[in-house]
Amino acid sequence: MSTHNMTEVLVGGVVLASALAFGVYASQSTGWSRENGGYHLEASFRSLEGVAVGTDVRLAGVKIGTVTDVELNPETYRADTTISVAENIQIPDDSAIVISSEGLLGGNFVEVMPGGSPFYFEPGDQIEDTQGAVSLISLLVKFVAGDGSE
């Protein structure tokens, strides 16, 4: 085998390995991969802007799960959301769930704000205390327009 053919085989292998690595990364970042273990909780948001299946669920800045399903409720016009939480994480049943931003240019994530209850959510429970995403554009428009109370 000539060195020209060997070079082509090596370059082809590198391209194939890169494509495989990209495919694994894409499946994990879009939520196609299923996490083993954990339990599901439900929440309903007025606005779920910037959140999709695969978005991180964090508690105190630490990833504890992901968003596994998002559907529009045709009766309430709210975004019904299912999250998966790691099995070893217990969330007090008076906790809130909020759509937070990573910064001015960062993406959104789902943040769990723990309560102080001695009782915990069970798999399939509904988190009642929710706060949807705040639109940066609407905040800027309100700031520029002023509130009229001078």
C-alpha contacts under 8 A as a table, 3 or more apart, distances in Angstrom:
res1	aa1	res2	aa2	distance
1	M	5	N	6.54
1	M	6	M	6.97
2	S	5	N	5.44
2	S	6	M	6.43
3	T	6	M	4.91
3	T	7	T	6.09
4	H	7	T	5.25
4	H	8	E	6.47
5	N	8	E	5.10
5	N	9	V	6.32
6	M	9	V	5.12
6	M	10	L	6.25
7	T	10	L	5.13
7	T	11	V	6.13
8	E	11	V	5.19
8	E	12	G	6.01
9	V	12	G	5.05
9	V	13	G	6.14
10	L	13	G	5.06
10	L	14	V	6.29
11	V	14	V	5.11
11	V	15	V	6.21
12	G	15	V	5.12
12	G	16	L	6.12
13	G	16	L	5.06
13	G	17	A	6.08
14	V	17	A	5.13
14	V	18	S	6.11
15	V	18	S	5.11
15	V	19	A	6.18
16	L	19	A	5.12
16	L	20	L	6.22
17	A	20	L	5.09
17	A	21	A	6.17
18	S	21	A	5.11
18	S	22	F	6.12
19	A	22	F	5.09
19	A	23	G	6.16
20	L	23	G	5.06
20	L	24	V	6.33
21	A	24	V	5.21
21	A	25	Y	6.21
22	F	25	Y	5.08
22	F	26	A	6.02
23	G	26	A	5.10
23	G	27	S	6.14
24	V	27	S	5.26
24	V	28	Q	6.27
25	Y	28	Q	5.26
25	Y	29	S	6.12
26	A	29	S	5.23
26	A	30	T	6.06
27	S	30	T	5.41
27	S	31	G	6.19
27	S	32	W	4.96
27	S	33	S	5.87
28	Q	31	G	5.38
28	Q	32	W	6.09
28	Q	33	S	5.42
28	Q	54	G	7.62
29	S	32	W	7.77
29	S	54	G	6.23
29	S	55	T	7.98
30	T	53	V	6.66
30	T	54	G	5.32
31	G	34	R	7.18
31	G	53	V	5.63
31	G	54	G	3.93
31	G	55	T	7.68
31	G	68	T	7.18
32	W	54	G	7.68
35	E	38	G	7.69
37	G	86	A	6.77
37	G	87	E	6.16
38	G	84	S	6.11
38	G	85	V	5.20
38	G	86	A	4.22
38	G	87	E	4.03
38	G	88	N	7.70
39	Y	84	S	5.43
39	Y	85	V	5.41
39	Y	86	A	6.64
39	Y	87	E	6.11
39	Y	123	P	5.31
39	Y	124	G	7.50
40	H	82	T	6.47
40	H	83	I	5.49
40	H	84	S	4.48
40	H	85	V	6.26
40	H	123	P	5.38
40	H	124	G	5.40
40	H	125	D	7.79
41	L	82	T	5.73
41	L	83	I	5.39
41	L	84	S	6.51
41	L	85	V	7.60
41	L	121	F	7.96
41	L	122	E	7.93
41	L	123	P	6.05
41	L	124	G	4.87
41	L	125	D	5.32
41	L	126	Q	6.02
41	L	127	I	7.09
42	E	80	D	7.25
42	E	81	T	5.75
42	E	82	T	4.64
42	E	83	I	6.44
42	E	124	G	6.43
42	E	125	D	6.11
42	E	126	Q	4.57
42	E	127	I	6.04
43	A	80	D	5.97
43	A	81	T	5.22
43	A	82	T	6.46
43	A	97	I	7.89
43	A	126	Q	5.62
43	A	127	I	5.07
43	A	128	E	6.65
43	A	130	T	7.07
44	S	78	R	6.18
44	S	79	A	5.50
44	S	80	D	4.42
44	S	81	T	5.90
44	S	127	I	7.83
44	S	128	E	7.58
44	S	130	T	6.96
45	F	48	L	6.19
45	F	78	R	5.62
45	F	79	A	5.11
45	F	80	D	6.53
45	F	81	T	7.54
45	F	130	T	6.22
45	F	131	Q	6.54
45	F	132	G	5.29
46	R	77	Y	7.73
46	R	78	R	5.05
46	R	79	A	6.38
46	R	131	Q	7.45
46	R	132	G	5.45
47	S	78	R	7.16
47	S	79	A	6.80
47	S	132	G	4.66
47	S	133	A	5.43
47	S	134	V	7.85
48	L	51	V	5.65
48	L	79	A	6.51
48	L	99	I	7.24
48	L	132	G	5.84
48	L	133	A	5.72
49	E	132	G	7.88
49	E	133	A	5.72
49	E	135	S	7.72
50	G	107	G	6.66
50	G	108	N	5.45
50	G	109	F	7.85
50	G	133	A	7.78
51	V	55	T	6.02
51	V	99	I	7.96
51	V	108	N	6.12
51	V	109	F	6.47
51	V	110	V	7.72
52	A	55	T	5.69
52	A	67	V	6.93
52	A	69	D	7.94
52	A	70	V	6.95
53	V	66	T	7.56
53	V	67	V	5.06
53	V	68	T	5.20
53	V	69	D	5.71
53	V	70	V	6.67
54	G	66	T	5.50
54	G	67	V	5.20
54	G	68	T	6.22
55	T	66	T	5.51
55	T	67	V	5.34
55	T	108	N	7.91
55	T	109	F	5.99
55	T	110	V	7.32
56	D	63	K	6.23
56	D	64	I	7.74
56	D	65	G	6.13
56	D	66	T	4.63
56	D	67	V	6.55
56	D	109	F	5.50
56	D	110	V	6.26
57	V	63	K	5.72
57	V	64	I	5.81
57	V	65	G	4.88
57	V	66	T	4.98
57	V	67	V	6.73
57	V	83	I	7.53
57	V	85	V	7.75
57	V	109	F	6.27
57	V	110	V	4.67
57	V	111	E	5.77
57	V	112	V	7.22
58	R	61	G	5.44
58	R	62	V	5.09
58	R	63	K	4.32
58	R	64	I	5.41
58	R	65	G	6.91
58	R	109	F	7.41
58	R	110	V	6.22
58	R	111	E	4.91
58	R	112	V	6.15
59	L	62	V	5.33
59	L	63	K	6.54
59	L	64	I	6.53
59	L	111	E	5.91
59	L	112	V	5.15
59	L	113	M	6.86
59	L	114	P	7.79
60	A	111	E	7.97
60	A	112	V	7.84
60	A	113	M	7.96
61	G	111	E	7.96
64	I	85	V	5.71
64	I	86	A	5.65
64	I	89	I	7.28
65	G	83	I	7.01
65	G	84	S	5.27
65	G	85	V	4.36
65	G	86	A	5.75
66	T	83	I	5.70
66	T	84	S	5.44
66	T	85	V	6.91
67	V	70	V	7.73
67	V	81	T	7.28
67	V	82	T	6.06
67	V	83	I	4.33
67	V	84	S	6.27
68	T	81	T	7.74
68	T	82	T	5.59
68	T	83	I	5.31
68	T	84	S	6.31
69	D	81	T	5.67
69	D	82	T	4.97
69	D	83	I	7.02
70	V	79	A	6.54
70	V	80	D	5.82
70	V	81	T	4.58
70	V	82	T	6.50
71	E	79	A	5.68
71	E	80	D	5.23
71	E	81	T	6.49
72	L	77	Y	6.32
72	L	78	R	5.87
72	L	79	A	4.68
72	L	80	D	5.98
73	N	76	T	5.66
73	N	77	Y	5.24
73	N	78	R	5.47
73	N	79	A	6.14
73	N	80	D	6.21
74	P	77	Y	5.29
74	P	78	R	7.72
85	V	89	I	6.96
86	A	89	I	5.62
87	E	90	Q	7.72
90	Q	120	Y	6.11
90	Q	121	F	7.18
91	I	95	S	6.97
91	I	114	P	6.58
91	I	120	Y	5.36
91	I	121	F	5.91
92	P	95	S	5.63
92	P	114	P	6.23
92	P	115	G	5.65
92	P	116	G	6.47
92	P	117	S	5.34
92	P	118	P	6.57
92	P	119	F	5.65
92	P	120	Y	4.23
92	P	121	F	6.14
93	D	115	G	7.17
93	D	117	S	6.27
93	D	119	F	5.83
93	D	120	Y	4.72
93	D	121	F	4.91
93	D	127	I	7.72
94	D	114	P	7.35
94	D	115	G	5.03
94	D	116	G	6.92
94	D	117	S	5.97
94	D	129	D	7.87
95	S	112	V	6.97
95	S	113	M	5.64
95	S	114	P	4.46
95	S	115	G	4.27
95	S	116	G	7.69
95	S	127	I	7.50
95	S	129	D	7.08
96	A	112	V	5.97
96	A	113	M	5.01
96	A	114	P	6.48
96	A	115	G	7.21
96	A	127	I	7.00
96	A	128	E	7.44
96	A	129	D	4.75
96	A	130	T	5.73
96	A	131	Q	7.91
97	I	110	V	6.89
97	I	111	E	5.71
97	I	112	V	4.58
97	I	113	M	5.91
97	I	127	I	7.25
97	I	129	D	6.40
97	I	130	T	4.94
97	I	131	Q	6.53
98	V	110	V	5.81
98	V	111	E	5.15
98	V	112	V	6.41
98	V	113	M	7.36
98	V	130	T	5.73
98	V	131	Q	4.74
98	V	132	G	6.20
98	V	133	A	7.60
99	I	108	N	6.63
99	I	109	F	5.86
99	I	110	V	4.74
99	I	111	E	6.09
99	I	131	Q	6.43
99	I	132	G	5.45
99	I	133	A	5.04
100	S	108	N	5.53
100	S	109	F	5.48
100	S	110	V	6.08
100	S	111	E	6.24
100	S	133	A	6.85
101	S	104	L	7.50
101	S	106	G	6.49
101	S	107	G	5.87
101	S	108	N	4.34
101	S	109	F	6.27
102	E	105	L	7.61
102	E	106	G	4.76
102	E	107	G	5.66
102	E	108	N	6.00
102	E	109	F	7.36
103	G	106	G	4.85
103	G	107	G	7.38
117	S	120	Y	7.36
121	F	125	D	6.11
122	E	125	D	5.64
127	I	130	T	7.12
134	V	139	L	7.90
135	S	138	S	5.40
135	S	139	L	6.46
136	L	139	L	5.13
136	L	140	L	6.23
137	I	140	L	5.13
137	I	141	V	6.22
138	S	141	V	5.07
138	S	142	K	6.21
139	L	142	K	5.17
139	L	143	F	6.19
140	L	143	F	5.00
140	L	144	V	6.11
141	V	144	V	5.20
141	V	145	A	5.91
142	K	145	A	5.19
142	K	146	G	5.76
142	K	147	D	6.93
143	F	146	G	5.19
143	F	147	D	7.64
